[in-house]
């Protein structure tokens, strides 16, 4: 009795075709007295091996999966793909994948965080609604897409249209700034961004990192800003950023770490920013409508 098995192994885009044989101890009886049959059997196995190798073997370059195929992360409309370089874009895609992936980010609906104790934000990504609670009990609820919303100043709702417009614009600008401190790694290919690969360097804590330069055109509150974004070469997570108030500056206004990554829903978020950290970071799948329609204090802990 004879059994023959074929095993195909794939390693680093090359196909190693291996033959193994498992012969019953009675093989001697099987081929006993028939050397010609045994030789024919061996020749048949050899020919099968050659045929399989010729059909399945490919050059290494043909079997590589491009980053575009492996990490689906299309750039936002208006991303400066012409002046951004390919290496920087590849690293941005690696960051997105390390943070949970584009699909996980797109399907994350509600985020909440405390911005260094100065204010608390709740953001409905799907409906573009942002609620901001201030320490003096003032509350702003703004739709950052169409600038509609409501504002309460120390318990009194603002109804004057000029004043309301001023406060809603201020609320949107606060959200632009504060959300960047939380979710910047997801926005490396945003509209108006030009992304360039600079070098490999160490962070202030000694971590070997890719260094990307982010500049902006016609977006945000301060488009003249520049950031150097450090991406850990081992984890592909952003681990430091350097902020330049003006892109022509040689010296950064500040350099801060991005650390303490944790899972929130299906994505990773970081809250460590050096001497001061973000706090009370939450991700929710669902929140009641009154969060964005009432100035009543929101106790987020009950929705976890």
Secondary structure as GFF3:
##gff-version 3
##sequence-region A 1 304
A	DSSP	beta_strand	2	11	.	.	.	ID=ss1
A	DSSP	beta_strand	14	23	.	.	.	ID=ss2
A	DSSP	alpha_helix	27	31	.	.	.	ID=ss3
A	DSSP	alpha_helix	35	56	.	.	.	ID=ss4
A	DSSP	alpha_helix	60	63	.	.	.	ID=ss5
A	DSSP	alpha_helix	67	70	.	.	.	ID=ss6
A	DSSP	alpha_helix	86	98	.	.	.	ID=ss7
A	DSSP	alpha_helix	102	106	.	.	.	ID=ss8
A	DSSP	beta_strand	110	114	.	.	.	ID=ss9
A	DSSP	beta_strand	119	124	.	.	.	ID=ss10
A	DSSP	beta_strand	129	134	.	.	.	ID=ss11
A	DSSP	beta_strand	139	143	.	.	.	ID=ss12
A	DSSP	beta_strand	149	153	.	.	.	ID=ss13
A	DSSP	beta_strand	156	157	.	.	.	ID=ss14
A	DSSP	alpha_helix	161	183	.	.	.	ID=ss15
A	DSSP	three_ten_helix	184	187	.	.	.	ID=ss16
A	DSSP	beta_strand	193	202	.	.	.	ID=ss17
A	DSSP	beta_strand	208	216	.	.	.	ID=ss18
A	DSSP	beta_strand	226	232	.	.	.	ID=ss19
A	DSSP	beta_strand	238	244	.	.	.	ID=ss20
A	DSSP	beta_strand	254	257	.	.	.	ID=ss21
A	DSSP	beta_strand	259	264	.	.	.	ID=ss22
A	DSSP	beta_strand	267	272	.	.	.	ID=ss23
A	DSSP	beta_strand	279	284	.	.	.	ID=ss24
A	DSSP	three_ten_helix	289	292	.	.	.	ID=ss25
A	DSSP	three_ten_helix	300	303	.	.	.	ID=ss26
###
